[in-house]
Amino acid sequence: MTIKKDLSDLPVSTPAEAEGWPPIPLEDQLATPIMEFWMEHRPNHREKAIPGTRFRGSDAGSCARALGYIDQNEPVTNPPTWADYYRMDLGTLVHNQVQAMAEQVWGDHVQVEVVTDYRPDINGSGHGDMAVRIVFDAPGDDGIVVIRRIHVEIKTVNGFKFRNMIGAGKAPAKGPGMSHVLQASLNARHDACDEMRLMYFSMENTGKYRQDGEDPHGMGLFTAEWAFNRTEIERFATLEAERVGDVFDQVDAGTFPDRNVLMDDGSIVTIEQPLRGLWVRHEDGFIVDNGKTWQCDYCRYRDRCIDDGPGQVPIPPDPSPE
């Protein structure tokens, strides 16, 4: 075949062009000083709702070993990165916006950032996201109305977790995370609420789109909600109060607890390999199940936990003053 035209004199792609169009280095980006300021001035969300209490409501559902470290103010070995804080703060922006809109919708009938005291159940406290007083017409024609106080916790999750929670794929809906249920239950119990709601917002539109006309605005793509009655509130709050109380008993006796984690189905498992989050479930001295949890990947004490080893660990004495 005859070459119709010689193209050898045309410019060829350079290595940089072959690699695509990469961004400029981080040290040259204008976003860098912005993020430096952001991280330096972001509020401390680790403070207790009531100063002096031992347990923080948002730590509900955490590994027993981690709760022991937190209680004893042990040094953090795996602090969050800027990427972690960025992700958390995006959720906080949604959270704050929802609260602000709720105040516009319900006015004096809603309270936001409700401080709850868990004592005497637990020496702890928490911030409830909001409590709403809703007036319902009672059945019948006698004009009686019922006022219910509903506790609401607002949570944001990524798109993958949201799809699993609502059952947008082939698997059944997994429902809300156990740690969220426990936190909300403690707040709802001690705020004397009649009902509890877990209100989730996905950070991506990955949920279910209904074509039956019942969701014309596509809300199912990014939000879902679960409701709990007073009986369920009491059951979950009691479960967590007893678990945290056991952790405090072990700490007060001079030991950090084993790496026991409460799973979403309410069962207790033991972490065998914190580096990989691998757990086992024991029954009558035998391993009957195993799996992997996400909690170790986000634990601020993972390296310390690995160094301390499995089982109950003696709490080291305070260093003597020089």
FITORZA-683509 format. One record per residue (C-alpha): x, y, z. Coordinates in steps of 0.25 Angstrom, whole numbers. Layout:
REM residues N
<atom><xx>X</xx><yy>Y</yy><zz>Z</zz></atom>
...
***
This chain:
REM residues 322
<atom><xx>0</xx><yy>0</yy><zz>0</zz></atom>
<atom><xx>6</xx><yy>14</yy><zz>-4</zz></atom>
<atom><xx>7</xx><yy>24</yy><zz>7</zz></atom>
<atom><xx>-1</xx><yy>36</yy><zz>2</zz></atom>
<atom><xx>5</xx><yy>46</yy><zz>12</zz></atom>
<atom><xx>18</xx><yy>47</yy><zz>20</zz></atom>
<atom><xx>14</xx><yy>50</yy><zz>35</zz></atom>
<atom><xx>27</xx><yy>49</yy><zz>41</zz></atom>
<atom><xx>29</xx><yy>64</yy><zz>43</zz></atom>
<atom><xx>17</xx><yy>65</yy><zz>52</zz></atom>
<atom><xx>20</xx><yy>67</yy><zz>67</zz></atom>
<atom><xx>19</xx><yy>55</yy><zz>75</zz></atom>
<atom><xx>13</xx><yy>54</yy><zz>89</zz></atom>
<atom><xx>22</xx><yy>57</yy><zz>100</zz></atom>
<atom><xx>23</xx><yy>48</yy><zz>113</zz></atom>
<atom><xx>15</xx><yy>58</yy><zz>120</zz></atom>
<atom><xx>4</xx><yy>58</yy><zz>110</zz></atom>
<atom><xx>4</xx><yy>43</yy><zz>109</zz></atom>
<atom><xx>1</xx><yy>43</yy><zz>124</zz></atom>
<atom><xx>-11</xx><yy>52</yy><zz>123</zz></atom>
<atom><xx>-13</xx><yy>65</yy><zz>130</zz></atom>
<atom><xx>-9</xx><yy>64</yy><zz>144</zz></atom>
<atom><xx>-11</xx><yy>75</yy><zz>155</zz></atom>
<atom><xx>-1</xx><yy>85</yy><zz>159</zz></atom>
<atom><xx>7</xx><yy>81</yy><zz>172</zz></atom>
<atom><xx>0</xx><yy>82</yy><zz>185</zz></atom>
<atom><xx>10</xx><yy>92</yy><zz>190</zz></atom>
<atom><xx>6</xx><yy>101</yy><zz>179</zz></atom>
<atom><xx>-9</xx><yy>100</yy><zz>180</zz></atom>
<atom><xx>-17</xx><yy>111</yy><zz>186</zz></atom>
<atom><xx>-25</xx><yy>101</yy><zz>193</zz></atom>
<atom><xx>-14</xx><yy>97</yy><zz>202</zz></atom>
<atom><xx>-14</xx><yy>110</yy><zz>211</zz></atom>
<atom><xx>-29</xx><yy>109</yy><zz>211</zz></atom>
<atom><xx>-28</xx><yy>95</yy><zz>217</zz></atom>
<atom><xx>-18</xx><yy>99</yy><zz>226</zz></atom>
<atom><xx>-27</xx><yy>110</yy><zz>232</zz></atom>
<atom><xx>-39</xx><yy>101</yy><zz>232</zz></atom>
<atom><xx>-32</xx><yy>90</yy><zz>240</zz></atom>
<atom><xx>-26</xx><yy>100</yy><zz>250</zz></atom>
<atom><xx>-39</xx><yy>106</yy><zz>253</zz></atom>
<atom><xx>-49</xx><yy>95</yy><zz>252</zz></atom>
<atom><xx>-57</xx><yy>93</yy><zz>265</zz></atom>
<atom><xx>-54</xx><yy>82</yy><zz>274</zz></atom>
<atom><xx>-65</xx><yy>72</yy><zz>273</zz></atom>
<atom><xx>-59</xx><yy>62</yy><zz>284</zz></atom>
<atom><xx>-64</xx><yy>71</yy><zz>296</zz></atom>
<atom><xx>-74</xx><yy>64</yy><zz>306</zz></atom>
<atom><xx>-88</xx><yy>70</yy><zz>305</zz></atom>
<atom><xx>-87</xx><yy>71</yy><zz>320</zz></atom>
<atom><xx>-73</xx><yy>74</yy><zz>325</zz></atom>
<atom><xx>-67</xx><yy>64</yy><zz>335</zz></atom>
<atom><xx>-76</xx><yy>52</yy><zz>330</zz></atom>
<atom><xx>-68</xx><yy>40</yy><zz>326</zz></atom>
<atom><xx>-75</xx><yy>35</yy><zz>314</zz></atom>
<atom><xx>-78</xx><yy>43</yy><zz>301</zz></atom>
<atom><xx>-91</xx><yy>39</yy><zz>294</zz></atom>
<atom><xx>-85</xx><yy>39</yy><zz>280</zz></atom>
<atom><xx>-75</xx><yy>28</yy><zz>285</zz></atom>
<atom><xx>-87</xx><yy>19</yy><zz>286</zz></atom>
<atom><xx>-85</xx><yy>5</yy><zz>279</zz></atom>
<atom><xx>-69</xx><yy>7</yy><zz>279</zz></atom>
<atom><xx>-60</xx><yy>-4</yy><zz>282</zz></atom>
<atom><xx>-59</xx><yy>-7</yy><zz>297</zz></atom>
<atom><xx>-44</xx><yy>-6</yy><zz>297</zz></atom>
<atom><xx>-45</xx><yy>8</yy><zz>290</zz></atom>
<atom><xx>-55</xx><yy>12</yy><zz>301</zz></atom>
<atom><xx>-45</xx><yy>9</yy><zz>311</zz></atom>
<atom><xx>-34</xx><yy>17</yy><zz>304</zz></atom>
<atom><xx>-43</xx><yy>29</yy><zz>303</zz></atom>
<atom><xx>-48</xx><yy>28</yy><zz>317</zz></atom>
<atom><xx>-33</xx><yy>28</yy><zz>322</zz></atom>
<atom><xx>-29</xx><yy>39</yy><zz>313</zz></atom>
<atom><xx>-19</xx><yy>31</yy><zz>306</zz></atom>
<atom><xx>-10</xx><yy>37</yy><zz>295</zz></atom>
<atom><xx>-16</xx><yy>36</yy><zz>281</zz></atom>
<atom><xx>-7</xx><yy>28</yy><zz>272</zz></atom>
<atom><xx>-15</xx><yy>29</yy><zz>259</zz></atom>
<atom><xx>-21</xx><yy>43</yy><zz>258</zz></atom>
<atom><xx>-30</xx><yy>46</yy><zz>247</zz></atom>
<atom><xx>-24</xx><yy>52</yy><zz>234</zz></atom>
<atom><xx>-29</xx><yy>64</yy><zz>227</zz></atom>
<atom><xx>-36</xx><yy>55</yy><zz>218</zz></atom>
<atom><xx>-43</xx><yy>49</yy><zz>229</zz></atom>
<atom><xx>-47</xx><yy>63</yy><zz>235</zz></atom>
<atom><xx>-51</xx><yy>68</yy><zz>221</zz></atom>
<atom><xx>-61</xx><yy>56</yy><zz>220</zz></atom>
<atom><xx>-66</xx><yy>58</yy><zz>234</zz></atom>
<atom><xx>-68</xx><yy>73</yy><zz>232</zz></atom>
<atom><xx>-76</xx><yy>71</yy><zz>219</zz></atom>
<atom><xx>-86</xx><yy>63</yy><zz>227</zz></atom>
<atom><xx>-86</xx><yy>74</yy><zz>237</zz></atom>
<atom><xx>-90</xx><yy>84</yy><zz>227</zz></atom>
<atom><xx>-102</xx><yy>75</yy><zz>223</zz></atom>
<atom><xx>-105</xx><yy>73</yy><zz>237</zz></atom>
<atom><xx>-105</xx><yy>88</yy><zz>241</zz></atom>
<atom><xx>-114</xx><yy>91</yy><zz>229</zz></atom>
<atom><xx>-124</xx><yy>81</yy><zz>232</zz></atom>
<atom><xx>-125</xx><yy>86</yy><zz>246</zz></atom>
<atom><xx>-127</xx><yy>101</yy><zz>241</zz></atom>
<atom><xx>-138</xx><yy>96</yy><zz>232</zz></atom>
<atom><xx>-145</xx><yy>89</yy><zz>243</zz></atom>
<atom><xx>-145</xx><yy>101</yy><zz>251</zz></atom>
<atom><xx>-152</xx><yy>108</yy><zz>240</zz></atom>
<atom><xx>-162</xx><yy>97</yy><zz>238</zz></atom>
<atom><xx>-166</xx><yy>94</yy><zz>252</zz></atom>
<atom><xx>-162</xx><yy>107</yy><zz>259</zz></atom>
<atom><xx>-164</xx><yy>106</yy><zz>274</zz></atom>
<atom><xx>-168</xx><yy>92</yy><zz>273</zz></atom>
<atom><xx>-153</xx><yy>87</yy><zz>270</zz></atom>
<atom><xx>-141</xx><yy>88</yy><zz>279</zz></atom>
<atom><xx>-127</xx><yy>86</yy><zz>273</zz></atom>
<atom><xx>-114</xx><yy>81</yy><zz>280</zz></atom>
<atom><xx>-122</xx><yy>76</yy><zz>292</zz></atom>
<atom><xx>-112</xx><yy>73</yy><zz>304</zz></atom>
<atom><xx>-116</xx><yy>59</yy><zz>310</zz></atom>
<atom><xx>-110</xx><yy>54</yy><zz>323</zz></atom>
<atom><xx>-109</xx><yy>39</yy><zz>323</zz></atom>
<atom><xx>-107</xx><yy>38</yy><zz>338</zz></atom>
<atom><xx>-110</xx><yy>30</yy><zz>346</zz></atom>
<atom><xx>-111</xx><yy>19</yy><zz>335</zz></atom>
<atom><xx>-97</xx><yy>23</yy><zz>330</zz></atom>
<atom><xx>-87</xx><yy>34</yy><zz>335</zz></atom>
<atom><xx>-88</xx><yy>40</yy><zz>322</zz></atom>
<atom><xx>-95</xx><yy>51</yy><zz>313</zz></atom>
<atom><xx>-99</xx><yy>54</yy><zz>299</zz></atom>
<atom><xx>-104</xx><yy>64</yy><zz>289</zz></atom>
<atom><xx>-117</xx><yy>60</yy><zz>282</zz></atom>
<atom><xx>-118</xx><yy>66</yy><zz>268</zz></atom>
<atom><xx>-133</xx><yy>70</yy><zz>270</zz></atom>
<atom><xx>-146</xx><yy>67</yy><zz>277</zz></atom>
<atom><xx>-159</xx><yy>71</yy><zz>270</zz></atom>
<atom><xx>-173</xx><yy>72</yy><zz>277</zz></atom>
<atom><xx>-183</xx><yy>67</yy><zz>267</zz></atom>
<atom><xx>-198</xx><yy>69</yy><zz>269</zz></atom>
<atom><xx>-207</xx><yy>57</yy><zz>265</zz></atom>
<atom><xx>-222</xx><yy>56</yy><zz>264</zz></atom>
<atom><xx>-226</xx><yy>45</yy><zz>273</zz></atom>
<atom><xx>-236</xx><yy>35</yy><zz>267</zz></atom>
<atom><xx>-251</xx><yy>39</yy><zz>269</zz></atom>
<atom><xx>-259</xx><yy>52</yy><zz>268</zz></atom>
<atom><xx>-256</xx><yy>57</yy><zz>282</zz></atom>
<atom><xx>-246</xx><yy>67</yy><zz>278</zz></atom>
<atom><xx>-235</xx><yy>61</yy><zz>286</zz></atom>
<atom><xx>-221</xx><yy>63</yy><zz>281</zz></atom>
<atom><xx>-208</xx><yy>55</yy><zz>284</zz></atom>
<atom><xx>-195</xx><yy>62</yy><zz>286</zz></atom>
<atom><xx>-183</xx><yy>53</yy><zz>283</zz></atom>
<atom><xx>-168</xx><yy>57</yy><zz>286</zz></atom>
<atom><xx>-159</xx><yy>51</yy><zz>275</zz></atom>
<atom><xx>-144</xx><yy>50</yy><zz>276</zz></atom>
<atom><xx>-137</xx><yy>51</yy><zz>263</zz></atom>
<atom><xx>-122</xx><yy>48</yy><zz>260</zz></atom>
<atom><xx>-117</xx><yy>53</yy><zz>246</zz></atom>
<atom><xx>-106</xx><yy>44</yy><zz>240</zz></atom>
<atom><xx>-99</xx><yy>45</yy><zz>226</zz></atom>
<atom><xx>-93</xx><yy>33</yy><zz>219</zz></atom>
<atom><xx>-86</xx><yy>30</yy><zz>206</zz></atom>
<atom><xx>-94</xx><yy>25</yy><zz>194</zz></atom>
<atom><xx>-89</xx><yy>11</yy><zz>196</zz></atom>
<atom><xx>-93</xx><yy>9</yy><zz>210</zz></atom>
<atom><xx>-107</xx><yy>16</yy><zz>207</zz></atom>
<atom><xx>-110</xx><yy>6</yy><zz>196</zz></atom>
<atom><xx>-107</xx><yy>-5</yy><zz>206</zz></atom>
<atom><xx>-115</xx><yy>1</yy><zz>217</zz></atom>
<atom><xx>-128</xx><yy>3</yy><zz>208</zz></atom>
<atom><xx>-126</xx><yy>-10</yy><zz>200</zz></atom>
<atom><xx>-124</xx><yy>-3</yy><zz>187</zz></atom>
<atom><xx>-116</xx><yy>-14</yy><zz>181</zz></atom>
<atom><xx>-120</xx><yy>-29</yy><zz>181</zz></atom>
<atom><xx>-118</xx><yy>-31</yy><zz>196</zz></atom>
<atom><xx>-129</xx><yy>-28</yy><zz>206</zz></atom>
<atom><xx>-128</xx><yy>-15</yy><zz>213</zz></atom>
<atom><xx>-118</xx><yy>-15</yy><zz>225</zz></atom>
<atom><xx>-124</xx><yy>-3</yy><zz>232</zz></atom>
<atom><xx>-117</xx><yy>7</yy><zz>241</zz></atom>
<atom><xx>-104</xx><yy>5</yy><zz>247</zz></atom>
<atom><xx>-104</xx><yy>-1</yy><zz>261</zz></atom>
<atom><xx>-95</xx><yy>10</yy><zz>267</zz></atom>
<atom><xx>-105</xx><yy>21</yy><zz>262</zz></atom>
<atom><xx>-117</xx><yy>13</yy><zz>268</zz></atom>
<atom><xx>-110</xx><yy>12</yy><zz>281</zz></atom>
<atom><xx>-106</xx><yy>27</yy><zz>282</zz></atom>
<atom><xx>-120</xx><yy>31</yy><zz>278</zz></atom>
<atom><xx>-126</xx><yy>22</yy><zz>288</zz></atom>
<atom><xx>-118</xx><yy>28</yy><zz>299</zz></atom>
<atom><xx>-122</xx><yy>42</yy><zz>295</zz></atom>
<atom><xx>-137</xx><yy>38</yy><zz>293</zz></atom>
<atom><xx>-138</xx><yy>31</yy><zz>307</zz></atom>
<atom><xx>-132</xx><yy>42</yy><zz>315</zz></atom>
<atom><xx>-140</xx><yy>53</yy><zz>307</zz></atom>
<atom><xx>-153</xx><yy>46</yy><zz>311</zz></atom>
<atom><xx>-156</xx><yy>44</yy><zz>296</zz></atom>
<atom><xx>-168</xx><yy>36</yy><zz>291</zz></atom>
<atom><xx>-162</xx><yy>32</yy><zz>278</zz></atom>
<atom><xx>-148</xx><yy>32</yy><zz>271</zz></atom>
<atom><xx>-144</xx><yy>34</yy><zz>257</zz></atom>
<atom><xx>-131</xx><yy>32</yy><zz>250</zz></atom>
<atom><xx>-131</xx><yy>42</yy><zz>238</zz></atom>
<atom><xx>-120</xx><yy>38</yy><zz>228</zz></atom>
<atom><xx>-115</xx><yy>46</yy><zz>216</zz></atom>
<atom><xx>-106</xx><yy>40</yy><zz>205</zz></atom>
<atom><xx>-94</xx><yy>49</yy><zz>200</zz></atom>
<atom><xx>-97</xx><yy>43</yy><zz>186</zz></atom>
<atom><xx>-110</xx><yy>41</yy><zz>179</zz></atom>
<atom><xx>-109</xx><yy>26</yy><zz>179</zz></atom>
<atom><xx>-122</xx><yy>21</yy><zz>185</zz></atom>
<atom><xx>-135</xx><yy>16</yy><zz>180</zz></atom>
<atom><xx>-143</xx><yy>24</yy><zz>169</zz></atom>
<atom><xx>-158</xx><yy>21</yy><zz>170</zz></atom>
<atom><xx>-166</xx><yy>22</yy><zz>157</zz></atom>
<atom><xx>-179</xx><yy>20</yy><zz>163</zz></atom>
<atom><xx>-182</xx><yy>35</yy><zz>166</zz></atom>
<atom><xx>-180</xx><yy>34</yy><zz>181</zz></atom>
<atom><xx>-166</xx><yy>40</yy><zz>180</zz></atom>
<atom><xx>-167</xx><yy>51</yy><zz>169</zz></atom>
<atom><xx>-155</xx><yy>59</yy><zz>175</zz></atom>
<atom><xx>-145</xx><yy>47</yy><zz>175</zz></atom>
<atom><xx>-144</xx><yy>48</yy><zz>191</zz></atom>
<atom><xx>-141</xx><yy>33</yy><zz>191</zz></atom>
<atom><xx>-128</xx><yy>35</yy><zz>184</zz></atom>
<atom><xx>-122</xx><yy>42</yy><zz>196</zz></atom>
<atom><xx>-130</xx><yy>41</yy><zz>208</zz></atom>
<atom><xx>-137</xx><yy>30</yy><zz>217</zz></atom>
<atom><xx>-142</xx><yy>29</yy><zz>231</zz></atom>
<atom><xx>-145</xx><yy>19</yy><zz>241</zz></atom>
<atom><xx>-154</xx><yy>20</yy><zz>253</zz></atom>
<atom><xx>-154</xx><yy>13</yy><zz>267</zz></atom>
<atom><xx>-164</xx><yy>13</yy><zz>278</zz></atom>
<atom><xx>-162</xx><yy>14</yy><zz>293</zz></atom>
<atom><xx>-160</xx><yy>0</yy><zz>295</zz></atom>
<atom><xx>-149</xx><yy>-1</yy><zz>285</zz></atom>
<atom><xx>-143</xx><yy>11</yy><zz>291</zz></atom>
<atom><xx>-142</xx><yy>5</yy><zz>304</zz></atom>
<atom><xx>-137</xx><yy>-8</yy><zz>299</zz></atom>
<atom><xx>-125</xx><yy>-2</yy><zz>291</zz></atom>
<atom><xx>-122</xx><yy>8</yy><zz>302</zz></atom>
<atom><xx>-121</xx><yy>-3</yy><zz>313</zz></atom>
<atom><xx>-112</xx><yy>-11</yy><zz>304</zz></atom>
<atom><xx>-102</xx><yy>0</yy><zz>302</zz></atom>
<atom><xx>-103</xx><yy>5</yy><zz>317</zz></atom>
<atom><xx>-100</xx><yy>-9</yy><zz>322</zz></atom>
<atom><xx>-88</xx><yy>-11</yy><zz>312</zz></atom>
<atom><xx>-82</xx><yy>3</yy><zz>315</zz></atom>
<atom><xx>-84</xx><yy>0</yy><zz>330</zz></atom>
<atom><xx>-76</xx><yy>-13</yy><zz>328</zz></atom>
<atom><xx>-65</xx><yy>-5</yy><zz>321</zz></atom>
<atom><xx>-64</xx><yy>5</yy><zz>333</zz></atom>
<atom><xx>-64</xx><yy>-7</yy><zz>343</zz></atom>
<atom><xx>-52</xx><yy>-13</yy><zz>336</zz></atom>
<atom><xx>-45</xx><yy>0</yy><zz>335</zz></atom>
<atom><xx>-47</xx><yy>3</yy><zz>350</zz></atom>
<atom><xx>-42</xx><yy>-10</yy><zz>353</zz></atom>
<atom><xx>-29</xx><yy>-7</yy><zz>346</zz></atom>
<atom><xx>-30</xx><yy>-13</yy><zz>332</zz></atom>
<atom><xx>-34</xx><yy>-9</yy><zz>318</zz></atom>
<atom><xx>-44</xx><yy>-18</yy><zz>312</zz></atom>
<atom><xx>-42</xx><yy>-28</yy><zz>301</zz></atom>
<atom><xx>-45</xx><yy>-24</yy><zz>287</zz></atom>
<atom><xx>-60</xx><yy>-26</yy><zz>287</zz></atom>
<atom><xx>-69</xx><yy>-20</yy><zz>277</zz></atom>
<atom><xx>-84</xx><yy>-19</yy><zz>276</zz></atom>
<atom><xx>-88</xx><yy>-23</yy><zz>262</zz></atom>
<atom><xx>-100</xx><yy>-18</yy><zz>255</zz></atom>
<atom><xx>-108</xx><yy>-30</yy><zz>258</zz></atom>
<atom><xx>-106</xx><yy>-28</yy><zz>273</zz></atom>
<atom><xx>-96</xx><yy>-39</yy><zz>275</zz></atom>
<atom><xx>-82</xx><yy>-37</yy><zz>282</zz></atom>
<atom><xx>-70</xx><yy>-41</yy><zz>274</zz></atom>
<atom><xx>-55</xx><yy>-41</yy><zz>277</zz></atom>
<atom><xx>-45</xx><yy>-34</yy><zz>268</zz></atom>
<atom><xx>-33</xx><yy>-44</yy><zz>265</zz></atom>
<atom><xx>-25</xx><yy>-35</yy><zz>256</zz></atom>
<atom><xx>-27</xx><yy>-20</yy><zz>258</zz></atom>
<atom><xx>-18</xx><yy>-17</yy><zz>246</zz></atom>
<atom><xx>-28</xx><yy>-23</yy><zz>236</zz></atom>
<atom><xx>-41</xx><yy>-22</yy><zz>245</zz></atom>
<atom><xx>-43</xx><yy>-37</yy><zz>245</zz></atom>
<atom><xx>-52</xx><yy>-43</yy><zz>256</zz></atom>
<atom><xx>-57</xx><yy>-56</yy><zz>262</zz></atom>
<atom><xx>-69</xx><yy>-60</yy><zz>270</zz></atom>
<atom><xx>-67</xx><yy>-70</yy><zz>281</zz></atom>
<atom><xx>-78</xx><yy>-80</yy><zz>287</zz></atom>
<atom><xx>-74</xx><yy>-90</yy><zz>297</zz></atom>
<atom><xx>-59</xx><yy>-88</yy><zz>295</zz></atom>
<atom><xx>-61</xx><yy>-90</yy><zz>280</zz></atom>
<atom><xx>-60</xx><yy>-81</yy><zz>268</zz></atom>
<atom><xx>-73</xx><yy>-81</yy><zz>261</zz></atom>
<atom><xx>-72</xx><yy>-69</yy><zz>252</zz></atom>
<atom><xx>-62</xx><yy>-59</yy><zz>246</zz></atom>
<atom><xx>-62</xx><yy>-47</yy><zz>238</zz></atom>
<atom><xx>-57</xx><yy>-33</yy><zz>236</zz></atom>
<atom><xx>-61</xx><yy>-19</yy><zz>242</zz></atom>
<atom><xx>-59</xx><yy>-5</yy><zz>238</zz></atom>
<atom><xx>-57</xx><yy>0</yy><zz>252</zz></atom>
<atom><xx>-42</xx><yy>-3</yy><zz>253</zz></atom>
<atom><xx>-39</xx><yy>5</yy><zz>240</zz></atom>
<atom><xx>-45</xx><yy>18</yy><zz>247</zz></atom>
<atom><xx>-39</xx><yy>15</yy><zz>261</zz></atom>
<atom><xx>-31</xx><yy>26</yy><zz>267</zz></atom>
<atom><xx>-24</xx><yy>16</yy><zz>276</zz></atom>
<atom><xx>-21</xx><yy>4</yy><zz>266</zz></atom>
<atom><xx>-6</xx><yy>4</yy><zz>267</zz></atom>
<atom><xx>-7</xx><yy>5</yy><zz>282</zz></atom>
<atom><xx>-17</xx><yy>-7</yy><zz>282</zz></atom>
<atom><xx>-7</xx><yy>-15</yy><zz>273</zz></atom>
<atom><xx>4</xx><yy>-13</yy><zz>283</zz></atom>
<atom><xx>-4</xx><yy>-16</yy><zz>295</zz></atom>
<atom><xx>-8</xx><yy>-29</yy><zz>289</zz></atom>
<atom><xx>-21</xx><yy>-37</yy><zz>291</zz></atom>
<atom><xx>-29</xx><yy>-40</yy><zz>304</zz></atom>
<atom><xx>-30</xx><yy>-31</yy><zz>316</zz></atom>
<atom><xx>-18</xx><yy>-22</yy><zz>317</zz></atom>
<atom><xx>-13</xx><yy>-16</yy><zz>331</zz></atom>
<atom><xx>-14</xx><yy>-1</yy><zz>331</zz></atom>
<atom><xx>0</xx><yy>4</yy><zz>333</zz></atom>
<atom><xx>2</xx><yy>13</yy><zz>345</zz></atom>
<atom><xx>3</xx><yy>28</yy><zz>343</zz></atom>
<atom><xx>18</xx><yy>32</yy><zz>341</zz></atom>
<atom><xx>24</xx><yy>37</yy><zz>354</zz></atom>
<atom><xx>26</xx><yy>52</yy><zz>354</zz></atom>
<atom><xx>41</xx><yy>56</yy><zz>353</zz></atom>
***
